[in-house]
Amino acid sequence: MTDLLVIGGGLAGSEAAYQAAQRGLKVRLSEMRPSVQTGAHQTHDLAELVCSNSLGSNLPDRASGLLKNETRMLGSMLVECAEAAALPAGGALAVDRELFARLVTERIENHPNIEILREEVKEIPDSLSIVTSGPLTSPALSQSIAALSGEEHLFFFDAIAPVIHADSINMNIAFRASRYGTGEEDAGDYINCPFTKEEYYLFVEALLKAERIELRSFEETIKSGVKAGHFFEGCLPVEIIAERGIDSLAFGPMRPVGLKDPRTGKRPYAVVQLRQDNLAGSLYNLVGFQTNLKYPEQKRVLRLIPGLENAEFMRYGQMHRNTFIASPKLLRPTLQHIERDDLFFAGQITGVEGYMGNIATGLLAGINAARFYHHEEPITLPQTTMLGALCHYVTHADLKDFQPMKANFGIFPPLESTSKIGKRERGKAYAERAL
Ligand SMILES: Cc1cc2nc3c(=O)[nH]c(=O)nc-3n(C[C@H](O)[C@H](O)[C@H](O)COP(=O)(O)OP(=O)(O)OC[C@H]3O[C@@H](n4cnc5c(N)ncnc54)[C@H](O)[C@@H]3O)c2cc1C
């Protein structure tokens, strides 16, 4: 006997299944990998991180740090696993992605109330369910969701950053440091590739001229009337940022603030930061360097980065689909469907963006599905909590301009005190109020 079906064993689905199982429900978690692939995941594991290995800030007065503290208080299993797989990353919670996914998979596999089925779900079930099929929801299930939700099924593109082998980085040029010296390791948590002004302009010129992968595979979907064409603003491909102006990268992902090149003693004109990607420290990702260049072009252009002239690529950057529903029209802040009390959505598919938001909404959907099952009122979290504010935002935003939203203080109701306080103090006050 199954009490609850969870569709998709990613971040949200794993957390949701666990929370409901902990509350006594018999849960069936359906995950389509490995028989059906998403195009971005590379393993069979549950909770695979598809791009960056960072779950964002761990500082208590930052929005993402607050969301972590809230989910910790609510007993998040995934945050526990992330802490067990943590790597040095300044004030952020970065993880060894393989270890993290393995720990989550083991916790789910060993739970007496959870059964994992490796199958693609093609239709929204009629019984108590949580849909956590993510931004790369399979086409068949997407159609079923579109049928349930009418015209308001949105669709757009996103891009992922390349990963390189650490021993191919030229450390005579690149140097270790964290911005403003805030890292955990004495030498600094990041590897930084410094540019002079001339090197930077040559690089941007090459980037702009490089060949990109055509978006053919998406065209049919676009023709069939699905909205497309805009990028995930927080995850723009570097070549698209570069198109906005010659110095946009130097003010964006390549900003050099808080860094000094030990060879010159000065701040470089621009910097590419590399972040450790696995526990062994043998792989590094290019922070903020999502791209859609053709693979040979990535190799050619990214090797123009000082220190990466001999870079060996473990994974190239790529573009992919990103699917999310029109939550302002379809969902309640409890994450229940507007017309079906027994149907929940969580994770990226709701328009809550980012690993931590996906975990947190999975957690709330798991708790609320269990409450529904036990004939208890599902919880609507106060808007003064980060998770409550996110759920409120995606269910109340103006549908016309609806875009995925990650944890940030801008969606909070203002503080009661009207006295002027600095940004950090404000963050602290928001966090205190929330907790
Ligand atoms: C390529 C890419 C890069 C991203 N990079 C970042 C990043 O760097 N940082 C960040 O914070 N966020 C990033 N995101 C956004 C988002 O946080 C992640 O995608 C996150 O993994 C989403 O969590 P989720 O649980 O909603 O979905 P997922 O983790 O994708 O899990 C969904 C699961 O459902 C399965 N599934 C899909 N359809 C079906 C079906 N019909 N039946 C059964 N199973 C199904 C999938 O195989 C998958 O395992 C990225 C998204 C993408 C697509």
PDBQT file of the ligand as one rigid body, heavy atoms in Angstrom, charges set to zero:
ROOT
HETATM    1  C1  LIG A 501      21.606  22.511 -15.938  1.00  0.00    +0.000 C 
HETATM    2  C2  LIG A 501      21.150  23.238 -14.728  1.00  0.00    +0.000 A 
HETATM    3  C3  LIG A 501      22.068  23.919 -13.960  1.00  0.00    +0.000 A 
HETATM    4  C4  LIG A 501      21.669  24.503 -12.755  1.00  0.00    +0.000 A 
HETATM    5  N1  LIG A 501      22.604  25.083 -11.985  1.00  0.00    +0.000 NA
HETATM    6  C5  LIG A 501      22.279  25.526 -10.759  1.00  0.00    +0.000 A 
HETATM    7  C6  LIG A 501      23.281  26.020  -9.886  1.00  0.00    +0.000 A 
HETATM    8  O1  LIG A 501      24.451  26.053 -10.226  1.00  0.00    +0.000 OA
HETATM    9  N2  LIG A 501      22.917  26.464  -8.662  1.00  0.00    +0.000 N 
HETATM   10  C7  LIG A 501      21.625  26.433  -8.241  1.00  0.00    +0.000 A 
HETATM   11  O2  LIG A 501      21.365  26.836  -7.104  1.00  0.00    +0.000 OA
HETATM   12  N3  LIG A 501      20.657  25.965  -9.061  1.00  0.00    +0.000 NA
HETATM   13  C8  LIG A 501      20.937  25.518 -10.300  1.00  0.00    +0.000 A 
HETATM   14  N4  LIG A 501      19.965  25.034 -11.145  1.00  0.00    +0.000 N 
HETATM   15  C9  LIG A 501      18.557  25.126 -10.741  1.00  0.00    +0.000 C 
HETATM   16  C10 LIG A 501      18.021  24.067  -9.752  1.00  0.00    +0.000 C 
HETATM   17  O3  LIG A 501      18.374  24.466  -8.462  1.00  0.00    +0.000 OA
HETATM   18  C11 LIG A 501      18.496  22.648  -9.994  1.00  0.00    +0.000 C 
HETATM   19  O4  LIG A 501      18.066  22.232 -11.236  1.00  0.00    +0.000 OA
HETATM   20  C12 LIG A 501      17.938  21.667  -8.948  1.00  0.00    +0.000 C 
HETATM   21  O5  LIG A 501      18.523  20.411  -9.115  1.00  0.00    +0.000 OA
HETATM   22  C13 LIG A 501      16.443  21.541  -9.063  1.00  0.00    +0.000 C 
HETATM   23  O6  LIG A 501      15.968  20.709  -8.056  1.00  0.00    +0.000 OA
HETATM   24  P1  LIG A 501      14.631  19.887  -8.263  1.00  0.00    +0.000 P 
HETATM   25  O7  LIG A 501      14.544  18.945  -7.150  1.00  0.00    +0.000 OA
HETATM   26  O8  LIG A 501      13.526  20.823  -8.518  1.00  0.00    +0.000 OA
HETATM   27  O9  LIG A 501      14.890  19.101  -9.647  1.00  0.00    +0.000 OA
HETATM   28  P2  LIG A 501      16.029  18.011  -9.989  1.00  0.00    +0.000 P 
HETATM   29  O10 LIG A 501      17.095  18.052  -8.986  1.00  0.00    +0.000 OA
HETATM   30  O11 LIG A 501      16.352  18.197 -11.427  1.00  0.00    +0.000 OA
HETATM   31  O12 LIG A 501      15.236  16.662  -9.816  1.00  0.00    +0.000 OA
HETATM   32  C14 LIG A 501      14.180  16.282 -10.646  1.00  0.00    +0.000 C 
HETATM   33  C15 LIG A 501      14.268  14.796 -10.873  1.00  0.00    +0.000 C 
HETATM   34  O13 LIG A 501      13.092  14.352 -11.529  1.00  0.00    +0.000 OA
HETATM   35  C16 LIG A 501      13.436  13.379 -12.487  1.00  0.00    +0.000 C 
HETATM   36  N5  LIG A 501      12.337  13.356 -13.473  1.00  0.00    +0.000 N 
HETATM   37  C17 LIG A 501      12.021  14.270 -14.419  1.00  0.00    +0.000 A 
HETATM   38  N6  LIG A 501      10.909  13.901 -15.085  1.00  0.00    +0.000 NA
HETATM   39  C18 LIG A 501      10.510  12.729 -14.532  1.00  0.00    +0.000 A 
HETATM   40  C19 LIG A 501       9.421  11.849 -14.797  1.00  0.00    +0.000 A 
HETATM   41  N7  LIG A 501       8.530  12.096 -15.736  1.00  0.00    +0.000 N 
HETATM   42  N8  LIG A 501       9.300  10.720 -14.062  1.00  0.00    +0.000 NA
HETATM   43  C20 LIG A 501      10.218  10.416 -13.093  1.00  0.00    +0.000 A 
HETATM   44  N9  LIG A 501      11.277  11.225 -12.812  1.00  0.00    +0.000 NA
HETATM   45  C21 LIG A 501      11.409  12.368 -13.516  1.00  0.00    +0.000 A 
HETATM   46  C22 LIG A 501      14.769  13.826 -13.000  1.00  0.00    +0.000 C 
HETATM   47  O14 LIG A 501      15.499  12.770 -13.559  1.00  0.00    +0.000 OA
HETATM   48  C23 LIG A 501      15.437  14.390 -11.746  1.00  0.00    +0.000 C 
HETATM   49  O15 LIG A 501      16.197  13.428 -11.070  1.00  0.00    +0.000 OA
HETATM   50  C24 LIG A 501      20.317  24.470 -12.355  1.00  0.00    +0.000 A 
HETATM   51  C25 LIG A 501      19.388  23.849 -13.179  1.00  0.00    +0.000 A 
HETATM   52  C26 LIG A 501      19.796  23.217 -14.342  1.00  0.00    +0.000 A 
HETATM   53  C27 LIG A 501      18.798  22.502 -15.178  1.00  0.00    +0.000 C 
ENDROOT
TORSDOF 0
